[in-house]
Amino acid sequence: MPDITELDAFLASASVADEVFALRPDYRALLIAADGIEPGAGDDAGEALLVRAEEWARRATAGTPVEQLPHIAAWRDAFRGFGAKPQRTRTSVEALTRRAVTGLPRINRLTDLYNAISVLHQLPIGGENLRNYAGAPRLIRATGDEPFDTVAGGEPAIEHPETGEVIWCDDAGVTCRRWNWRQGRRTQLTDATSAVLFILDVLDPMTDDELETAADELAGQLRRLGSDVVTTRRLIARPSTQEPR
């Protein structure tokens, strides 16, 4: 049985820099860690969740442009705050919602699961292989020197964020650029992943209750992926507004 105290300690080490809260005081990150997942490819339950998300996206965008959906609009504003152009650099939930209208990709059961929940609950979610982390996850504004392990032109490449860009990182470098735009290769989920970190990024007008509903569904889906799965979570918010957990 996986040790939940180790997961709790890992989440306790995570942090969000004051400079990020200065940019968006309404920002909250809900982190979910899980271990004991039985590795595998896509499954029927994940397929049903993807279909549900696709149907939701078609209904939601039938009379409203994607960029005007409330949480997507808030994230577009946040991206402008650190110099990103949302027309060219789309937050992950906007990119997925646009794709969902014609069909979401089928990748592996962990990725399929969080992509579907991201669309259904309209919030950016990052999925990371917890065992490939080097130290604590941190959300900071980049110096521009941090390495980002990615693919360019079909080949492995090391890039660097722009100075002031909002990035998730650990001791080895960037794990996700531009808040929730593009994840790195080192911590990406695969068919063999058994321990995961999910990062749910939230801005107003999404409420804490709506966030917890999304987190509950994600955790419930994770627990069906093995008889020994354990999950734990932590909310990080601006210190003056953070509730004790």
Phi, psi and omega in degrees: 000128178301153183267110182292335179294328176292321177295317179298320180294322178297314180294324180296335180279346182289153181209157173237126184291149178303327181296331177286316178295330176295325179289316180220091180299339181275000184290139172222145175239124174253118182257132176239125175247141180219146177219162181090012180289135175277114184302150179176169178276189180301156180223175185296321180294320177295321178298318179297322179294320178296317179298318177300318179294320179297317179295320178298314182298321180295319178292316185294329184259006181297324180236005183225127176300146182306317185292349178261357173297136195306311184286327176295318178299320178296319180290327175299318178295319179296320178297319178299330183297335176245020170094002178278147179259109187296341177291333180252332180242094185270135173302153187301322182291326176293315180300316181292320180296320176297318180291326184298331181300323179255347177138124179283152176289154173251115189243290171205168193293330177289315179293317178301320182297309185283333174297316181296316181292327176301314180291313184298324183255359174058052173216147177292134177229131174253136178245124187231145173285107186298326183290345180263006176286145174244093183085197189277146171286135182222138174255118186222176167259126193292149169278337184101353180265348186292133179282143178233114183276111187217193176235133177226126181062029179082002182238149175302141183209154173249120177245178179224143178289165174283151177300129181089352178295144177276123183224147163270136182209171170224197184292340183265348179143198184284133172258334176207128179271156176047054174070294181209038185268304184219127180270154179278167182285325190302321184252014182291153180281145178226179177296341184262359184292133180238347178227131189227155168238126173248135180244117178257114184263128188226139171231162167298143018267008177293134182269164176296325178296319178295321177298314181296325177297317178295317180296321179297319180293318179298314180297321178296320177295322179296321184292341177278356185268022177162150183286342182249016183294132172238145179227152174211162183215162176211134175262129174246123179223171177305131189310322183288344182245353186289132178271141175295145181235000000 
